[in-house]
Amino acid sequence: MRIGAVEAGGTKFVCGIGDENGAVEDRISFPTEQPEKTLQQVIDYFQGKQVEAIGVGTFGPINIDPSSPEYGFVTTTPKPGWSGYDFLGTLKKAFQVPFGWDTDVNAAAFGEATWGAAKGLDSCVYYTIGTGVGMGVYSEGKLVHGLIHPEGGHVPVRRHPEDTYEGFCPYHGDCLEGVAAGPALEKRWNVKGSELAADHPAWPMEAFYIGQAVTSAILMLSPKKVILGGGVMHQLQLFPMIREEVRRNLNGYVSHPAVQDEIDSYIVPPGLGDNAGLCGSLALGLAAYRKEHA
């Protein structure tokens, strides 16, 4: 079986071909530019590839209500040119195959539940901390939607007492994304996060913010696994700091071995590594194919 996958990020698009076991056999990436140019590159890539379905995991916010006339549209994104764009409809005109459609972080959560760190579990949350901050939620064996979809990157957070940076989010200023995404690190410290030493004071501050988000997710959603991905989380020294922040915040309230005794295997990096998003989109495409051929 050949399934197409599109991981549509705010900075770059990744397209690939894979099979029903999550194995990716081919991939390509290119910068995210204006929608017409970018989607034409997607179409060109899949032409002649004979895919049986395509899964799309994209930056948001997006319309994921199949009953809406704007299903498949990008909605209120600050990315120039993309707000109000019929993303899915453009691809459907080019390919008459089943399509899976969701946010990039929901796709990553689905991929991790299908083949990665949460395989065999019926719930997990996935945070990506990179150019932005996103949250995907898989609960009771399905992805969580609702009015739109989870937007956990924009939750308010308590300010670190030593943080004077105002935050960069154009909607909320100092929400989680505004103070913890990669651009916040760069603007606060005047250097890219990847160039900061492992013992730099940036990292305890970063863990302070991410730890709040994870604590809230545990209290509200009670996931069986918390997965932290994205470019910022390549700084592996963050994981023990975040786990400690979560323990401190919970203060013994959640009485479960996963938090109290096994937190190192509860709050973890993606099992699929940097392929979490692409494999998640592959899983969306596979699910769409199986639904249509059930």
Secondary structure, DSSP 4 states (H G I P E B T S, - for coil): --EEEEEE-SSEEEEEEE-TTS-EEEEEEEE---HHHHHHHHHHHHTTS--SEEEEEE-S-B---TTSTTTTBB-S--STTTTT-BHHHHHHHH--S-EEEEEHHHHHHHHHHHHSTTTT-S-EEEEEESSSEEEEEEETTEE--SSS---GGG-B-PPPTT------BTTTBSBHHHHHSHHHHHHHHTS-GGGS-TTSTHHHHHHHHHHHHHHHHHHHH--S-EEEESGGGG-TTHHHHHHHHHHHHHTT-S--HHHHT-GGGTEE--TTGGGHHHHHHHHHHHHHHHHHT-
